[in-house]
């Protein structure tokens, strides 16, 4: 029985980066051997075990054989006869197909270290084409390492997979799993760019794909192209260190512009309302978590209100807060404003402009939320009368803030 550290932990170590990946491959053992040593089995498709002390994952070396379409069409084989090189050969990218032995020796049969030095994302073998999830992983690693280029043959392979319909068989949960991780990477726009380069974006996110080539009014959007604007907004959301919900909202906030009739270009009147249906469609299809879905819908509908916050009447500001439900859920305001600020800055030449609207809305919420309904109860008001008085007092507090 030999144990090797593999994959991300080896790659990140060679890059001088910290790593949360601590995966191990076990060669020369079977499930009984692992259980006898106290390892706990957790794998469903193939044997993976948790270390009895550290809890780290230890997987038996395995090979795989394609037997159907999509992500689940594989048969796995494990056994003492499977070598480390056999196991590494089934991995996606050369930079993820390296291992270290217990004595520190680097095992690198596919020149992953060279590709790290050259900053290249390259597939390990033609078996890459058997698993469409690898296109998503390739795009995710491009988002993590935006200064890496993708090997020409790897892009060609991915495009062939798309043409052959492999991407059509991806299950929604797996797409969202990779997409949500990619959105939290250093350059989430690169994820979308790679999917578009391979043709997979049109299959997985046609609502986003159709934004490219749709013009916007140049006085507001010097970058003109709506797809380019969307990528810029995504990058700004990362610079703001926004959470996942805000980054997803940044990705889909302008989907309504993809539905604007050509004879109305470059204007997109009413795109906020028009975008709600495609946002729901994407969220439903990918089974996006409720928190992300809800914020995306709010940003899609209300981001222009936030942009005009300094011009809105106090009553309209309170209406905005009510629409966001931030009197009951104040924690929602920050990610909403982060997505709106990303949209405000996601424009060519305007990436560094300030967003005073955010500070004003935070102060306005603090002032209006401090109004207590108890005073109106003590005055003898009841039911709807309390609600009306509370709202009027909140409006007055915003007006007082505006007059300072």
C-alpha positions as CSV (number, residue, x, y, z in Angstrom):
1,X,0.0,0.0,0.0
2,X,1.5,3.3,-1.1
3,X,-0.1,6.8,-0.5
4,X,0.5,9.8,-2.7
5,X,-0.6,13.4,-2.5
6,X,-2.2,14.3,-5.8
7,X,-3.9,17.0,-7.8
8,X,-4.5,20.5,-6.5
9,X,-2.3,20.3,-3.4
10,X,0.7,19.4,-5.6
11,X,-0.1,22.1,-8.2
12,X,-0.6,24.8,-5.6
13,X,2.6,23.8,-3.8
14,X,4.6,24.2,-7.0
15,X,3.0,27.6,-7.6
16,X,3.9,28.7,-4.0
17,X,0.2,29.0,-3.1
18,X,-1.7,27.7,-0.1
19,X,-4.2,25.0,-0.9
20,X,-7.3,23.6,0.7
21,X,-7.1,20.5,-1.5
22,X,-5.6,17.7,0.4
23,X,-6.4,14.7,-1.7
24,X,-4.6,11.4,-1.6
25,X,-4.5,8.4,-3.9
26,X,-3.8,4.9,-2.5
27,X,-2.1,2.3,-4.7
28,X,-2.0,-1.4,-4.0
29,X,-4.9,-1.6,-1.6
30,X,-8.6,-2.5,-1.7
31,X,-11.7,-1.4,0.3
32,X,-11.2,-4.1,2.9
33,X,-7.6,-2.9,3.5
34,X,-8.8,0.6,4.0
35,X,-11.6,-0.3,6.4
36,X,-9.2,-2.5,8.4
37,X,-7.0,0.5,8.9
38,X,-10.0,2.5,10.2
39,X,-10.8,4.6,7.1
40,X,-14.4,5.4,6.7
41,X,-16.0,4.8,3.2
42,X,-17.9,7.7,1.7
43,X,-17.8,7.3,-2.1
44,X,-20.9,6.2,-3.9
45,X,-19.5,5.8,-7.5
46,X,-16.0,4.7,-6.5
47,X,-14.2,4.0,-3.3
48,X,-13.3,7.1,-1.4
49,X,-12.4,7.0,2.3
50,X,-11.9,9.5,5.1
51,X,-8.8,9.3,7.2
52,X,-9.7,8.2,10.8
53,X,-7.8,11.2,12.4
54,X,-7.4,14.0,9.8
55,X,-10.7,13.5,7.9
56,X,-8.8,14.0,4.6
57,X,-10.0,12.1,1.5
58,X,-8.1,9.0,0.4
59,X,-9.2,7.5,-2.9
60,X,-8.2,4.1,-4.3
61,X,-6.3,4.4,-7.6
62,X,-8.8,3.8,-10.4
63,X,-9.4,3.8,-14.1
64,X,-12.6,4.7,-15.8
65,X,-14.3,3.6,-19.0
66,X,-17.0,5.6,-20.9
67,X,-20.2,3.7,-21.2
68,X,-22.9,6.3,-21.8
69,X,-23.6,10.0,-22.5
70,X,-22.9,12.9,-20.1
71,X,-21.4,13.0,-16.7
72,X,-22.7,9.7,-15.3
73,X,-21.8,7.4,-18.2
74,X,-18.7,5.9,-16.6
75,X,-17.7,2.5,-15.2
76,X,-14.8,2.6,-12.7
77,X,-12.3,0.0,-11.9
78,X,-10.2,-0.1,-8.7
79,X,-7.8,-2.8,-7.5
80,X,-4.2,-3.5,-6.5
81,X,-3.3,-3.7,-10.2
82,X,-4.1,-0.1,-10.9
83,X,-1.0,2.0,-10.9
84,X,-0.5,5.6,-10.0
85,X,0.2,6.5,-13.6
86,X,-3.1,4.8,-14.6
87,X,-4.9,7.0,-12.1
88,X,-3.2,10.2,-13.2
89,X,-4.0,9.5,-16.8
90,X,-7.7,9.8,-16.2
91,X,-7.4,13.4,-14.8
92,X,-8.5,16.5,-16.7
93,X,-5.5,18.9,-17.0
94,X,-1.8,18.2,-16.9
95,X,-1.4,20.7,-14.0
96,X,-3.8,18.6,-12.0
97,X,-2.1,15.3,-12.9
98,X,0.9,15.4,-10.7
99,X,1.6,13.5,-7.4
100,X,4.1,13.5,-4.6
101,X,5.3,10.4,-2.9
102,X,5.7,10.1,0.9
103,X,9.4,10.9,0.5
104,X,8.7,14.1,-1.5
105,X,9.4,12.8,-5.0
106,X,7.4,14.5,-7.7
107,X,5.6,12.1,-10.2
108,X,4.8,14.1,-13.3
109,X,4.2,11.7,-16.3
110,X,2.3,14.4,-18.4
111,X,4.7,17.4,-17.9
112,X,2.3,19.3,-15.7
113,X,5.2,21.2,-14.1
114,X,6.3,22.4,-17.5
115,X,2.8,23.6,-18.3
116,X,2.7,25.4,-14.9
117,X,5.9,27.2,-15.9
118,X,4.6,28.1,-19.3
119,X,1.1,29.0,-17.9
120,X,-0.8,26.6,-20.1
121,X,-4.0,24.7,-19.5
122,X,-3.8,21.5,-21.4
123,X,-5.8,18.3,-21.4
124,X,-4.0,15.1,-20.2
125,X,-5.2,12.8,-22.9
126,X,-8.0,12.3,-25.5
127,X,-10.1,10.7,-22.7
128,X,-10.8,14.4,-21.7
129,X,-13.6,14.4,-24.3
130,X,-15.5,11.6,-22.5
131,X,-16.6,13.9,-19.6
132,X,-18.4,17.2,-20.4
133,X,-17.8,18.4,-16.9
134,X,-14.2,18.9,-17.9
135,X,-15.2,21.8,-20.1
136,X,-16.7,23.5,-17.0
137,X,-13.6,22.7,-15.0
138,X,-11.3,24.0,-17.7
139,X,-13.3,27.3,-17.7
140,X,-13.2,27.4,-13.9
141,X,-9.4,27.0,-13.8
142,X,-9.1,29.7,-16.5
143,X,-11.1,31.9,-14.0
144,X,-8.7,31.0,-11.2
145,X,-5.6,31.5,-13.3
146,X,-6.5,34.2,-15.8
147,X,-2.9,34.6,-16.9
148,X,-2.9,31.1,-18.2
149,X,-3.7,30.4,-21.9
150,X,-5.6,27.3,-23.1
151,X,-3.8,25.0,-25.4
152,X,-5.1,25.1,-29.0
153,X,-5.7,21.4,-29.1
154,X,-7.6,21.5,-25.9
155,X,-10.0,24.2,-27.2
156,X,-10.4,22.2,-30.4
157,X,-11.3,19.1,-28.3
158,X,-13.9,21.1,-26.3
159,X,-15.5,22.5,-29.4
160,X,-15.8,19.0,-30.8
161,X,-17.5,17.8,-27.6
162,X,-20.0,20.6,-27.9
163,X,-20.8,19.8,-31.5
164,X,-21.2,16.1,-30.6
165,X,-23.9,17.0,-27.9
166,X,-22.0,15.9,-24.9
167,X,-22.7,19.2,-23.1
168,X,-26.5,18.6,-23.6
169,X,-26.3,15.8,-21.1
170,X,-24.9,17.7,-18.2
171,X,-27.1,17.5,-15.1
172,X,-28.2,20.9,-13.7
173,X,-26.7,20.3,-10.2
174,X,-23.2,19.7,-11.7
175,X,-23.4,22.8,-13.9
176,X,-24.3,25.0,-10.9
177,X,-21.7,23.4,-8.7
178,X,-18.9,24.3,-11.2
179,X,-20.4,27.6,-12.1
180,X,-20.9,28.7,-8.5
181,X,-17.2,27.9,-7.7
182,X,-16.1,29.7,-10.9
183,X,-18.1,32.9,-10.0
184,X,-16.1,33.0,-6.8
185,X,-12.7,32.8,-8.5
186,X,-10.3,35.6,-9.2
187,X,-11.6,36.4,-12.7
188,X,-15.2,35.0,-13.1
189,X,-15.6,36.7,-16.5
190,X,-12.9,34.3,-17.8
191,X,-15.2,31.4,-17.0
192,X,-17.9,32.9,-19.3
193,X,-15.3,33.8,-22.0
194,X,-14.0,30.2,-22.1
195,X,-17.5,28.7,-22.3
196,X,-18.2,31.1,-25.2
197,X,-15.0,30.2,-26.9
198,X,-15.9,26.5,-26.8
199,X,-19.5,27.0,-27.8
200,X,-20.8,25.6,-24.5
201,X,-22.2,29.0,-23.3
202,X,-24.9,28.9,-26.0
203,X,-26.0,25.4,-24.7
204,X,-25.8,26.0,-21.0
205,X,-26.6,29.8,-20.7
206,X,-28.2,30.9,-24.0
207,X,-29.7,33.9,-22.2
208,X,-26.2,35.2,-21.5
209,X,-24.8,34.1,-24.8
210,X,-27.4,36.2,-26.7
211,X,-26.2,39.4,-25.0
212,X,-23.0,39.4,-27.1
213,X,-23.5,41.6,-30.1
214,X,-26.4,43.5,-28.6
215,X,-25.5,47.3,-28.6
216,X,-26.2,49.8,-25.9
217,X,-26.4,53.6,-25.9
218,X,-22.7,54.7,-26.0
219,X,-23.3,57.7,-23.8
220,X,-24.0,55.4,-20.9
221,X,-22.0,52.4,-22.1
222,X,-18.8,53.3,-23.9
223,X,-18.1,49.6,-24.3
224,X,-21.3,49.4,-26.3
225,X,-21.7,45.5,-26.4
226,X,-24.0,44.2,-23.7
227,X,-22.0,40.9,-23.4
228,X,-18.8,42.8,-22.9
229,X,-20.6,45.0,-20.3
230,X,-21.8,41.8,-18.5
231,X,-18.2,40.5,-18.3
232,X,-17.0,43.9,-17.0
233,X,-19.7,43.8,-14.3
234,X,-18.7,40.3,-13.3
235,X,-15.0,41.4,-12.9
236,X,-16.1,44.4,-10.8
237,X,-18.1,42.1,-8.5
238,X,-14.9,40.1,-7.9
239,X,-13.0,43.3,-7.2
240,X,-15.6,44.3,-4.6
241,X,-15.2,40.8,-3.0
242,X,-18.9,40.3,-3.4
243,X,-20.6,37.1,-2.2
244,X,-21.9,34.4,-4.6
245,X,-25.5,35.8,-4.7
246,X,-24.2,39.3,-5.8
247,X,-21.9,37.8,-8.4
248,X,-24.7,35.7,-9.9
249,X,-26.9,38.8,-9.9
250,X,-24.1,40.6,-11.7
251,X,-24.1,37.9,-14.4
252,X,-27.8,37.9,-15.1
253,X,-28.8,41.5,-14.2
254,X,-29.2,42.6,-17.9
255,X,-30.7,39.5,-19.5
256,X,-33.7,41.6,-20.6
257,X,-31.5,43.5,-23.1
258,X,-31.2,40.2,-25.0
259,X,-34.9,40.4,-25.7
260,X,-35.0,44.0,-27.0
261,X,-36.3,44.1,-30.6
262,X,-33.6,45.1,-33.0
263,X,-35.5,48.2,-34.2
264,X,-35.3,49.6,-30.7
265,X,-31.5,49.2,-30.4
266,X,-29.4,50.7,-28.8
267,X,-32.1,51.7,-26.3
268,X,-33.5,49.1,-23.9
269,X,-36.5,50.6,-22.3
270,X,-38.1,48.3,-19.8
271,X,-35.3,45.8,-19.9
272,X,-35.5,45.5,-16.1
273,X,-39.0,43.9,-16.1
274,X,-38.3,42.0,-19.4
275,X,-35.3,40.4,-17.7
276,X,-37.2,38.8,-14.9
277,X,-38.5,35.9,-17.0
278,X,-35.0,34.8,-18.2
279,X,-33.6,35.2,-14.8
280,X,-36.2,32.8,-13.5
281,X,-35.6,30.5,-16.4
282,X,-31.9,30.3,-15.7
283,X,-32.5,29.9,-11.9
284,X,-35.1,27.1,-12.5
285,X,-33.0,25.3,-15.1
286,X,-29.8,25.2,-13.0
287,X,-31.7,24.8,-9.7
288,X,-30.0,27.9,-8.3
289,X,-30.3,28.3,-4.5
290,X,-33.1,30.6,-3.3
291,X,-30.8,33.3,-1.9
292,X,-29.1,33.7,-5.3
293,X,-32.3,33.6,-7.3
294,X,-34.1,36.1,-5.1
295,X,-31.3,38.6,-5.1
296,X,-30.8,38.3,-8.9
297,X,-34.5,39.1,-9.4
298,X,-34.2,42.1,-7.2
299,X,-31.1,43.4,-8.8
300,X,-32.5,42.8,-12.3
301,X,-35.6,44.8,-11.5
302,X,-34.3,47.5,-9.2
303,X,-30.7,48.3,-10.2
304,X,-31.6,51.5,-12.0
305,X,-33.5,52.7,-8.9
306,X,-30.3,52.3,-6.9
307,X,-28.3,54.2,-9.6
308,X,-30.8,57.1,-9.2
309,X,-30.9,57.0,-5.4
310,X,-29.6,60.5,-5.0
311,X,-32.4,61.9,-7.1
312,X,-35.3,59.8,-5.7
313,X,-38.0,61.3,-3.6
314,X,-37.9,60.1,0.0
315,X,-41.1,58.1,-0.5
316,X,-39.6,56.3,-3.5
317,X,-36.5,55.4,-1.4
318,X,-38.8,53.9,1.2
319,X,-40.7,52.0,-1.5
320,X,-37.3,50.7,-2.7
321,X,-36.5,49.4,0.7
322,X,-39.9,47.8,1.0
323,X,-39.4,46.1,-2.4
324,X,-36.1,44.7,-1.1
325,X,-37.7,43.7,2.2
326,X,-34.7,45.1,4.0
327,X,-36.7,46.3,7.0
328,X,-37.1,42.6,7.8
329,X,-33.9,41.4,6.1
330,X,-31.4,44.2,6.5
331,X,-28.5,41.8,5.6
332,X,-29.8,41.8,2.0
333,X,-28.9,45.5,1.3
334,X,-25.1,45.0,1.1
335,X,-25.0,42.3,-1.6
336,X,-27.7,44.2,-3.5
337,X,-25.6,47.4,-3.4
338,X,-22.5,45.4,-4.4
339,X,-24.1,44.1,-7.5
340,X,-25.5,47.6,-8.3
341,X,-22.0,49.2,-7.8
342,X,-20.5,46.5,-10.0
343,X,-23.0,47.4,-12.7
344,X,-22.2,51.1,-12.2
345,X,-18.5,50.6,-12.7
346,X,-18.6,47.8,-15.3
347,X,-18.3,50.2,-18.2
348,X,-15.3,51.1,-20.4
349,X,-13.2,53.9,-18.9
350,X,-15.5,54.2,-15.8
351,X,-14.2,51.3,-13.8
352,X,-12.9,53.5,-11.0
353,X,-15.8,56.0,-10.5
354,X,-17.3,56.3,-7.1
355,X,-20.7,55.1,-6.1
356,X,-22.1,57.5,-3.5
357,X,-25.5,56.0,-3.9
358,X,-24.5,53.1,-1.8
359,X,-23.5,55.2,1.2
360,X,-26.7,57.2,0.9
361,X,-28.9,54.1,0.8
362,X,-27.1,52.6,3.8
363,X,-27.6,55.8,5.8
364,X,-31.2,56.0,4.7
365,X,-32.0,52.5,5.7
366,X,-30.4,53.0,9.1
367,X,-32.4,56.2,9.7
368,X,-35.7,54.9,8.5
369,X,-35.3,51.5,10.2
370,X,-34.8,53.2,13.5
371,X,-38.4,54.4,13.5
372,X,-40.3,52.3,16.1
373,X,-43.9,51.3,15.7
374,X,-44.3,51.1,19.5
375,X,-44.8,54.9,19.6
376,X,-47.8,54.6,17.3
377,X,-49.3,51.8,19.3
378,X,-49.0,53.9,22.5
379,X,-50.9,56.7,20.7
380,X,-53.8,54.3,20.3
381,X,-53.4,53.6,16.6
382,X,-54.4,50.1,15.3
383,X,-53.9,47.9,12.3
384,X,-53.5,49.8,9.0
385,X,-53.3,53.1,10.8
386,X,-50.0,51.9,12.4
387,X,-48.6,50.8,9.1
388,X,-49.5,54.2,7.5
389,X,-48.0,56.2,10.4
390,X,-44.8,54.0,10.4
391,X,-44.3,54.5,6.7
392,X,-44.9,58.3,6.9
393,X,-42.3,58.5,9.7
394,X,-39.8,56.5,7.7
395,X,-40.3,58.9,4.7
396,X,-39.8,61.8,7.0
397,X,-36.5,60.3,8.4
398,X,-35.2,59.9,4.8
399,X,-36.3,63.5,4.0
400,X,-34.4,64.8,7.1
401,X,-31.3,62.9,6.0
402,X,-31.5,64.4,2.5
403,X,-31.8,67.9,3.9
404,X,-28.6,67.7,5.9
